[in-house]
Amino acid sequence: MQNPSESLTAIVLTKNEAPNIRRCLEALRWVPRVLVVDSFSDDETLEIVRAFPNTSVIQREFDSFAGQCNHALGHVSSEWVLSLDADYVPTPGLCDEIQGMRDVRADAFRAAFTYCIHGHPLRGTLYPPRAVLYRKSAAKYEDFGHGHRVRIDGRTEDLTGRMLHDDRKPLSRWLESQLRYAEQEADYLEKTSGEQLGAIDKLRRAIVPAPLAVGFYVLLAKLCILDGWPGWHYTMQRVLAEVLISLELVDRKIARIGRKGAR
C-alpha cells in the first residue's frame, strides 16, 4: 500500500508569521509540496516562504480557521495532507515515522505536542493531540470556539513522534489574539447547551473556578513548576487566557442586568 509521503501535501496557514515560518518549512523540506495559505501578510513571511522550492502560495482574506483550511483542501490534489500551523515544527522522529509508514489502514493520524517557550520545551501542556495527517477525502474542517478542528470520516490512529508548538511572535501579538479569542469562546459558551459542553468548558462557564484551576493544574499536574521561568511564563499565559474569558462572561452578565434594570 502506498506510503503517505509519496502523495502528500502539507498545508500551512500564515498571517505575519515571519518569526516562525522558516523553522516550520525547514522541517518540511522532504514534503513534495507545501501549500501556504496566507491572509495577506505584510511582514517578511512571503519572502521567507518563496525561498523554499517546494512551496506554493495562495492568498485569501481570513474569515475563520475552518474556512481557510477547507479552502486549502480545495487546492490539494494529493491523497494525503499534513496540516500545520506556522508555529508547528515536526520533530525528526515524526518526519521519519511518516516517511517510513507501510501498510497504512487508518484514514488519519494524531500527533501529541511538546509546547515550547522561546525554544525551551516544557514537560507538559494543555495543548491537546490533534489529527495532523489524514486522507484528503476523509477530512472536513469546522469552527470550534475560537479555533477549529478537523472531522475525520474514518479511523484515526496515534503517531509516536511528536510535534513542537513553538510560537516566537511578540507577546503583544499573543495578547491581541487572546482578547479576540475570549469573545469567541464566550460566544461559544453562551450558545452551547450544557449537555454538549465538556468538563473544561463547564468549568469555564462557572466563571470563577477556571483561572485558579488552570493555574494549579499547569504548575503541578503538568509539572511546569519544574521548568523554571519558561514554565511560569506558560502558566501565566494560560491563567491570563482564562481570566479574559471569565471577564468577558462577567462583563456580559453585568450588561444584561443593566439592560433589564433600565426597562
Secondary structure by P-SEA (a helix, b strand, c coil): ccccccbbbbbbbbccccccaaaaaaaaccccbbbbbccccccaaaaaaaccccbbbbbbccccaaaaaaaaaaaccccbbbbbcccccccaaaaaaaaacccccccbbbbbbbccccccccccccccccccccccccbbbbbcccbbbbbbccbbbbbcbbbbbcccccaaaaaaaaaaaaaaaaaaaaacccccccaaaaaaaaccaaaaaaaaaaacccccccccaaaaaaaaaaaaaaaaaaaaaaaaaaaaaaaaaac
